[in-house]
């Protein structure tokens, strides 16, 4: 990113000089790399937006019309739920399929929710709260059999769990750069499968694209029709570097390491009195994201103490996913979320569990003293 700013710094696709051409080359290489990662043949179908939420809005607002019916899950992030709730006001019908208390989903329940006017099935691949993995391949096959479109929110899985748009029968894939792809914030967008035509998907933003500037109407070709305005070229350059690192390191190696550390963390946390883990509680059935609470302590208090007393950073509360917390039984207070990645170690697992054990022991001791009085 530093090199891009210092040595390139031009707006891709807006000029014919060498720096603009170099910027455009970086953007196109990132499209190619993402297309290869997600199993799609045409890089021009990789659409960059402000972030994954922008990509989700493009898909939902651009595709759905009054009278359409959508099937989604009870574990969705507000990035999906808020656009769907807004679309309901204009006549789009939405069915939320209930998930099990651990956040898992039975694919047959999705099929049972399909109606005559169903146009789209949309759901996340992995929960941002509990890490629970949903059976997207099975659901994609259901969508194909029923001649429906299938959209996946890959925010929590892309880069650590394989996602293949062909094998998983995904028509629209929303992605983010700043999680397990290890790129910078403010990168992400939407990948449009070949079963989705430009007539199906209306642009939700219009403006300058650097192409066909003689016309005052939006271009009608990919990717320009969906990419108005100056792109985050420096962020995309950073994403390309991250993708190259990911290819070199190997997704399978990262997943294997995260599974091992997640399993270790869960096994130790289960031994601590008062700790309750939400979600599958089994490393192979989730990403390396662990939701927990400590009995008798607010999630915000536990998170604050872990930060201020032990230097352990976590996220607390509802995680922009109230639907997931209702499913898990943690609404309205939420929970503490520990998120592991490629750079954590066994030592980190022992440090965080020692800290939680110390806080739990202190609480237990205070309870005993309180009873004695």
Residue pairs with C-beta under 8 A, 6 or more apart in sequence:
1 184
1 234
1 235
1 237
1 238
1 241
3 237
4 23
4 26
4 233
4 234
4 237
4 238
5 234
8 19
8 22
8 23
8 26
8 233
8 237
9 19
9 23
10 17
10 19
10 20
10 22
10 23
10 233
11 20
11 23
11 210
11 230
11 233
12 20
12 23
12 24
12 26
12 27
12 210
12 231
12 233
13 20
13 23
13 24
13 27
13 209
13 210
13 211
14 20
14 210
14 230
23 233
26 233
26 236
26 237
26 240
27 48
27 231
27 233
27 236
28 43
29 240
30 46
30 236
30 237
30 239
30 240
30 243
31 43
31 44
31 46
31 48
31 223
32 43
33 240
33 243
33 244
33 247
34 43
34 46
34 175
34 191
34 243
35 41
35 42
35 43
35 45
35 46
35 191
37 158
37 243
37 246
38 158
38 163
38 164
38 165
38 173
38 175
38 191
39 163
39 164
39 165
39 166
39 167
40 46
40 165
40 166
40 191
40 193
40 194
41 194
42 194
42 222
44 222
44 223
45 191
45 192
45 193
45 194
45 222
45 223
46 189
46 191
46 223
47 55
47 58
47 189
47 190
47 191
47 192
47 222
47 223
47 226
47 227
48 187
48 188
48 189
48 223
48 227
48 231
48 232
48 236
49 55
49 58
49 188
49 189
49 190
49 226
49 227
50 186
50 188
50 232
51 176
51 185
51 186
51 187
51 188
51 189
52 79
52 153
52 155
52 174
52 175
52 176
52 188
52 189
53 79
53 188
54 188
54 189
55 174
55 175
55 188
55 189
55 190
56 79
56 80
56 83
56 153
56 174
56 190
57 83
57 204
58 189
58 190
58 201
58 203
58 204
58 205
58 226
59 122
59 151
59 172
59 174
59 190
59 201
60 80
60 83
60 84
60 87
60 122
60 151
61 83
61 87
61 202
61 204
62 201
62 202
62 203
62 204
63 119
63 120
63 149
63 172
63 196
63 200
63 201
63 202
64 70
64 87
64 92
64 119
64 120
65 92
66 90
66 91
66 92
67 91
67 92
67 93
67 117
68 92
68 93
68 117
68 118
68 119
68 120
69 92
69 93
69 94
69 95
69 115
69 117
69 118
69 119
70 84
70 87
70 92
70 93
70 94
70 95
70 118
70 119
70 120
70 121
70 122
71 95
71 97
71 110
71 113
71 114
71 118
71 120
71 121
71 122
72 80
72 81
72 84
72 94
72 95
72 96
72 97
72 121
72 122
72 123
73 96
73 97
73 99
73 105
73 110
73 123
73 124
73 134
74 96
74 97
74 98
74 99
74 105
74 323
74 324
74 326
74 327
75 99
75 103
75 105
75 123
75 124
75 127
75 129
75 132
75 134
75 321
75 323
75 324
75 327
76 96
76 123
76 124
76 153
76 321
76 323
76 324
77 124
77 128
77 153
77 155
77 319
77 320
77 321
77 324
78 320
78 321
78 322
79 153
79 155
79 174
79 320
80 122
80 123
80 124
80 153
81 323
84 92
84 94
84 122
85 94
87 94
88 94
93 115
93 117
95 113
95 115
96 323
97 105
97 109
97 110
97 113
98 109
98 327
99 105
99 132
99 327
100 106
100 327
101 327
101 328
101 329
102 130
102 132
102 278
102 279
102 280
102 281
102 328
103 127
103 129
103 130
103 132
103 278
103 279
103 280
103 324
103 327
103 328
104 132
104 133
104 134
104 280
104 285
105 123
105 134
105 135
107 135
107 138
107 139
107 142
110 121
110 139
110 142
111 142
111 146
114 121
114 142
114 146
114 148
118 146
118 148
119 148
119 149
120 148
120 149
120 150
120 151
121 139
121 142
121 143
121 148
121 149
121 150
121 151
122 150
122 151
122 152
122 153
122 172
123 134
123 136
123 139
123 151
123 152
123 153
124 134
124 152
124 153
124 154
124 155
124 156
125 133
125 134
125 136
125 152
125 153
125 154
125 156
125 157
125 158
125 161
125 163
126 132
126 133
126 134
126 156
126 157
126 161
126 286
126 287
126 289
127 134
127 156
127 279
127 286
127 289
127 321
127 324
128 155
128 156
128 289
128 319
128 320
128 321
128 324
129 278
129 279
129 289
129 291
129 319
129 321
129 324
129 325
129 328
129 330
129 335
129 337
130 278
130 279
130 280
130 286
130 289
130 290
130 291
130 324
130 328
131 156
131 262
131 279
131 280
131 286
131 287
131 288
131 289
131 290
131 291
132 279
132 280
132 285
132 286
133 157
133 161
133 280
133 285
133 286
133 287
136 152
136 163
136 168
136 170
137 167
137 168
137 169
139 150
140 150
140 152
140 168
140 169
140 170
141 169
143 149
143 150
143 169
143 171
144 150
144 169
149 171
149 172
149 195
149 196
150 169
150 170
150 171
150 172
151 170
151 171
151 172
151 173
151 174
152 163
152 168
152 170
152 172
152 173
152 174
153 174
154 163
154 173
154 174
154 175
154 176
155 174
155 175
155 176
155 179
156 179
156 180
156 287
156 289
157 163
157 180
157 287
158 175
158 176
158 179
158 180
158 181
159 179
159 180
159 181
159 182
159 246
159 251
159 254
160 180
160 251
160 254
160 255
160 258
160 287
160 288
161 255
161 287
162 251
163 170
163 173
164 170
165 171
165 173
165 191
165 193
170 193
171 192
171 193
171 195
171 196
172 190
172 191
172 192
172 193
172 196
173 190
173 191
173 193
174 188
174 189
174 190
174 191
175 181
175 188
175 189
175 190
175 191
176 187
176 188
177 183
177 184
177 185
177 186
177 187
177 188
177 235
177 238
177 239
177 242
178 184
178 185
178 186
178 187
178 188
180 254
180 287
180 341
181 239
181 242
181 243
181 246
182 242
182 245
182 246
182 342
183 235
183 238
183 239
183 241
183 242
183 243
184 235
184 238
184 239
184 242
185 235
186 232
186 235
187 232
187 235
187 236
187 238
187 239
190 226
192 201
192 222
198 220
198 221
198 222
198 225
201 226
203 218
203 225
203 226
203 228
205 226
205 228
205 229
206 218
206 228
207 228
207 229
208 228
208 229
209 218
209 219
209 224
209 225
209 227
209 228
210 224
211 219
211 224
212 219
212 224
218 225
218 228
219 225
246 254
249 342
254 342
257 342
258 283
258 287
258 288
258 340
258 341
258 342
259 283
259 284
259 288
260 283
261 288
261 340
261 344
261 345
261 346
261 348
261 349
262 283
262 286
262 287
262 288
262 290
262 340
263 282
263 283
264 346
264 349
265 290
265 338
265 340
265 349
265 352
265 353
266 277
266 281
266 282
266 283
266 290
268 349
268 350
268 353
269 275
269 277
269 290
269 292
269 353
269 356
270 277
270 281
272 353
272 356
272 357
272 360
273 360
273 364
274 294
274 295
274 296
274 360
274 363
274 364
275 292
275 293
275 294
275 295
275 356
275 360
276 292
276 293
276 294
276 295
277 290
277 291
277 292
278 291
278 292
278 293
278 328
278 329
278 330
278 335
279 286
279 289
279 290
279 291
279 328
280 286
288 339
288 340
288 341
289 337
289 338
289 339
289 340
290 337
290 338
290 339
290 340
291 328
291 330
291 335
291 336
291 337
292 335
292 336
292 337
292 338
293 299
293 302
293 330
293 333
293 335
293 336
294 302
294 336
294 356
294 359
294 360
294 363
296 363
296 367
297 359
297 363
298 333
299 316
299 317
299 333
299 334
299 335
299 336
300 316
300 317
302 316
302 336
302 356
302 359
303 314
303 315
303 316
303 336
305 359
306 312
306 313
306 314
306 336
306 352
306 355
306 356
306 359
307 313
307 314
309 355
310 351
310 352
310 355
312 351
312 352
312 355
314 336
314 337
314 338
314 339
315 336
315 337
315 339
316 334
316 335
316 336
316 337
317 334
318 325
318 331
318 332
318 334
319 325
319 334
319 337
322 331
322 332
325 331
325 332
325 334
325 335
328 335
338 352
340 348
